[in-house]
Amino acid sequence: MNFDVAAIREQFPILKRVIDGNPLIYLDNAATTQKPQCVIDALVDYYTTCNSNVHRGAHRLADEATRRFEGARDIVKEFINAPKREEVIWTTGTTEAINIVANGLSQLLSTGDEVIATGMDHHANLVTWQQACKASGAILKIVPVTDEGELDQAAYAEMLNERTRFVAFPHVSNALGTVNPVKAMTIKAKQFGAWVLVDGAQGAAHGWADVQDIGCDFYAFSGHKVYGPMGIGVLWGRASVLENWPVWRTGGEMIATVTLQDATWNVLPYRFEAGTPNVGDAIAMGEAIRWFSALDQVAVAAHEKALIDRATELAEAFEGLTIIGNAKDKIGVLSFVMDHGHPADIGFLLDRQGIAVRTGDHCAQPLMTRFNVPGTARASFAIYNTLEEVDALFVALKKVRTMLA
Ligand code: PMP
């Protein structure tokens, strides 16, 4: 197996940080991953050598910036196995990608149409559909979550019918780590001709975003969760769907012709990229994906599985700790509560020991209500985490338990 975690860690300068005398143990990767030096360098190099506005310049810097920017689009295309490069739309992140789709959807739906989302969605993939349904008179249906933290597939199958126009679900739950059967769910939705959006914010980092294999119409993800920068992300949309989807922001770049009273729209992808794009971050996101894709993916998957398996094993043996979300297929996330202490206290006391986790509702309030918890403490893993770090989390949790008892 070709996976050297020490060599990978070496590439992440931030992992050398020391917090109150303790080596940083960064377990907040579902919120954002850290960036390898090559990604930081790509960003600095862009601003140092070829910062320029893209597409419209008649000079060397504009040419170089455009080549790098469009080259990054090609890297994303390969990463998600998109049939066409123009289907890759740069956005500020998953949230904006989903909002682009929701904006169009609200104009395409009418009273009585049905939309399906799920009880484990991030607010970005729920509130958007609520708003689209309110604006159009469509009905929003929600796939319930089982006690194990899986989507209730029987209920989902029952919900689908000829009025179903649109279905959205997460690839991987950011709050529970549940891996959803996105391909099977897409096939079911397609039997009724519904459009399907997969929220890939937590799926892309595992290299699973094969949009042709999944068969969806839209796939959304963020650069900052795949070892790239913040402020950049991707909406992938099937060309035949995107070409007819109502435009989102209007302005420069997204137009073909403009008169004083009217305008026509540019071709894909520019039709959805109004204004000056985030060139430097797109280039750095491309570098992050290039870097990640060059790793031995079988070894990466085995390492990620080892991390969640070890964490689950230790959590199950830990007195006074309850895991929230016990899906059979789970990756990257251990969400839990403890008998004594609010999740916020757990987070605070772990931070004192150099361990970064996230606490709260993880932008999934309905899911917290479903499990009857105020929130959880969430340890989430990336490829640079080690089994020793997982062990250290539980040593630290023992101290937390003593302090809170
Ligand atoms: N969906 C999921 C499943 C997420 O985990 C996140 C980020 N926590 C988002 C959507 C929103 O992503 P962003 O904040 O990068 O737009």
Residues whose N, C-alpha, C, O or C-beta is under 5 A from the ligand:
A	BS01	PMP	A30 G93 T94 T95 E96 H122 A124 P170 V172 N174 D199 A201 Q202 S222
